[in-house]
Amino acid sequence: MKLFGTDGVRGRYGKEPITPQTILKLGWCIGTVYREQSVEPCRILIGKDTRISGYIMESALTSGLLSAGVNIALMGPVPTPAVSYFCRETDATAGIVISASHNPAHDNGLKLLSADGGKSSDSVERSIEKKMLENMEVDGSVSLGKASRIENVVDRYCEYLCSTVDFDLQGIKVALDCANGASYRIGPQVLSNLGVDVIAVANHPDGYNINHKCGSTSPELIRRTTLQNKADVGIALDGDGDRVLMVDEIGNLVNGDQLLYVIAMARKRENRLGGGVVGTQMSNIGLERAFSQNGIPFERADVGDRFIADRLLQRNWQLGGEECGHILSGETGMSGDGMAAALEILCEMRKTGRKLSELVQGIELVPQMTVNVRLQNRTAPMASLDLARWHRVSQALEVAEQKFNGTGRVLLRASGTEPVIRILVEGSDDRQIDQIATSLAEAVRVDSNQDCGS
């Protein structure tokens, strides 16, 4: 049984595997696997984002974990990096985040974190999937786990984030889009505590509006808010707070590749870069060129923050990230933290006296187009999908290679979090990459409808 994708278990609420009965058993399997692998009593932290289905998911997950004899500590609605932080700072065996990250409100899922705050290992996930094939067995009440709640989570995590700031941010004007998600309290509070003049939007979640026309996946709101309020900079988080995109003072969107460049250059200047930088196969070639020009080693990992984290650990490096705004830092734990990354950018603006538009001038991005083709006849994860066997897709790739003639590149991949094929086309001619992306997207739609190459 394949449940885990690149970022946990995810899907539409009410459809398998995101149903109360399956989540209850999954909780029992998670708890049983950790209990069998540990000689000490197990304690698992549970956080969630603001989706309405989170209440039911939390109850079902809690029942399963307690039935497995595992103790749990509830954190309520907090960003994923907050759960990661408390895993590192307490005696937690693991952490679970009930979230579908940047997905719409009708989706939900589970992210499983290890005791050090990073993503759970492949071996643990395989053990859980294997356990799902067994019957759920519950002993008497004397073997049940106990539930507690971590108090003052928001204040404690805000205090931690503020401790990462080493420069005065008093008076800087910042627009903040909280995506009506898990950062709706922590984001504004951190900035206010640091003396920032903050204009917060999308910070009133109602269970249904998470990521809806707001957040890092819909940057028009933060762009408009930044310009209307004449803010120095805009910050847009995603639903669970592990991604960030920004907007400069003149309304230009600053993506994850550009933010990664600014942070890397700041750390290099201060002699704290700690080696090189890890990106992904989707990182813009302009980022690679900028690092090369500045003597910063750069490597590409597979798409997904777990693969970036693995490569950073292998190389003993401290910084990596994705174009979508996942920024991983060894200084704040190997988990994407949108607010921590944004604070580092704000500090660099203040230290140098330069605007964000000026800080990104050293990187020249090559034109890119990303198209997401949703597959109606499949569900995530899609690890078994072999796009190389799709006839029309193969033909479209051959045509693209001929047109580019070595001047561009194409990347197709199946999403690990939703039933989507992601198409990246990169080249020097905007019109050409648009034509190639359109052709590839149509080929994917046709082949998918014919149910080829599963």
Secondary structure, 3 states (H helix, E strand, C coil): CCCCECCEEEEECCCCCCCHHHHHHHHHHHHHHHHHHCCCCCEEEEEECCCCCHHHHHHHHHHHHHHCCCEEEEEEECCHHHHHHHHHHCCCCEEEEECCCCCCCCEEEEEEECCCCCECCHHHHHHHHHHCCCCCCCCCHHHCCCEEECCCHHHHHHHHHHHCCCCCCCCCEEEEECCCCCCCCHHHHHHHHCCCEEEEECCCCCCCCCCCCCCCCCCHHHHHHHHHCCCCEEEEECCCCCEEEEECCCCCEECHHHHHHHHHHHHHHCCCCCCCEEEECCCCHHHHHHHHHCCCCEEEECCCHHHHHHHHHHHCCCEEECCCCEEEECCCCCCCCHHHHHHHHHHHHHHHCCCHHHHHHHCCCCCEEEEEEECCCCCCCCCCCCHHHCHHHHHHHHHHHHHHCCCCEEEEEECCCCCEEEEEEECCCHHHHHHHHHHHHHHHHHHHHCCCCC
